[in-house]
Amino acid sequence: MTETNVSRAITKAVIPAAGLGTRFLPATKATPKEMLPVVDRPAIQYVVQEAVDAGLTDVLMITGRNKRALEDHFDRVPTLEEQLEDQGKDKLLRSVRDTNDLGEIHYVRQGDPKGLGHAVLRAKVHVGNEPFAVLLGDDLIDEKDDLLSEMVAVQQKTGGSVIALMEVPEDQISAYGCAAISQVEGENFFKVSELVEKPAVEEAPSNYAVIGRYVLAPQVFEVLENTAPGRGGEIQLTDALQTLAKGESEGEGVYGVVFKGRRFDTGDKLSYLKANIILAAEREDLGPDLRAWVKEFAAEL
């Protein structure tokens, strides 16, 4: 455990958002996948809100070409605000202004698409020598689950890096990074001893999958700079974390928090559709009518 990292508050979040969204073509031909709506907010807004709710008010998005809509969404639109105010549409006005006030949001382009590890490395200048969070835009974590705050607390206690884990069926583990873990005595988190990116089912060290939330010690940047391209010819964050997991020096060591709440993968069509239906069904303004319609529709199938 390192006193330097443990005593330093975490305020910065990095959101990689440079992917092309090919699984949602042609919808993402001209629209960033992060801007696809989940009910009435783009998916990326849920992720930024999660970071802000955990106290991370300095957000850096790693973007790419054709991602200007992300910047526009979190920017002011004075003419729209004036029109809504003049028309007395106060609720809509508040929803628009909320997107302007989520926090301090910065942007840097990834440039070459060299993988998640490379995207995280692009944050080095902005982050500096501080621990920071990484939130993948495809993963929506239920706002009732305070996963990120729990991970921040573990990082502050250990001084290492922290990953979010979710138990998945064994036959699905090859779609994820996978971790071998052991219980830390007296704690509700785990020590990670091995990480493997998308292993074959028979070679997986467990069925604990790495999901898209990380709280990383700044030592990860030096490791990423010296990490050779791995699976798919990309610089894998998993490979860098495997190196840190083996170390015992300051800022090394990797720990896992097992998440048992509700998560949606908005990069997957079926999960994306479920997110829209479930979240809308739980809202006071949409839920009653939608739930009634779903029952009627299901009865007709």
HELIX and SHEET records of a PDB file:
HELIX    1   1 GLU A    3  VAL A    6  1                                   4    
HELIX    2   2 THR A   22  PHE A   24  5                                   3    
HELIX    3   3 LYS A   33  MET A   35  5                                   3    
HELIX    4   4 ALA A   43  ASP A   53  1                                  11    
HELIX    5   5 ARG A   68  HIS A   73  1                                   6    
HELIX    6   6 PRO A   78  ASP A   86  1                                   9    
HELIX    7   7 ASP A   90  ASP A   98  1                                   9    
HELIX    8   8 LEU A  116  LEU A  121  1                                   6    
HELIX    9   9 LYS A  124  VAL A  127  1                                   4    
HELIX   10  10 LEU A  147  THR A  158  1                                  12    
HELIX   11  11 GLU A  170  ALA A  175  5                                   6    
HELIX   12  12 VAL A  201  GLU A  203  5                                   3    
HELIX   13  13 GLN A  219  GLU A  225  1                                   7    
HELIX   14  14 ARG A  231  GLY A  233  5                                   3    
HELIX   15  15 LEU A  237  LYS A  246  1                                  10    
HELIX   16  16 LYS A  269  ALA A  281  1                                  13    
HELIX   17  17 GLY A  287  GLU A  300  1                                  14    
SHEET    1   A 9 GLU A 104  ARG A 109  0                                        
SHEET    2   A 9 ASP A  58  THR A  63  1                                        
SHEET    3   A 9 LYS A  12  PRO A  16  1                                        
SHEET    4   A 9 PHE A 132  LEU A 135  1                                        
SHEET    5   A 9 TYR A 208  LEU A 216 -1                                        
SHEET    6   A 9 SER A 161  GLU A 167 -1                                        
SHEET    7   A 9 VAL A 254  VAL A 258  1                                        
SHEET    8   A 9 PHE A 190  GLU A 197 -1                                        
SHEET    9   A 9 GLY A 177  GLN A 183 -1                                        
SHEET    1   B 2 PRO A  37  VAL A  38  0                                        
SHEET    2   B 2 ARG A  41  PRO A  42 -1                                        
SHEET    1   C 2 ASP A 139  ILE A 141  0                                        
SHEET    2   C 2 ARG A 263  ASP A 265 -1                                        
END                                                                             
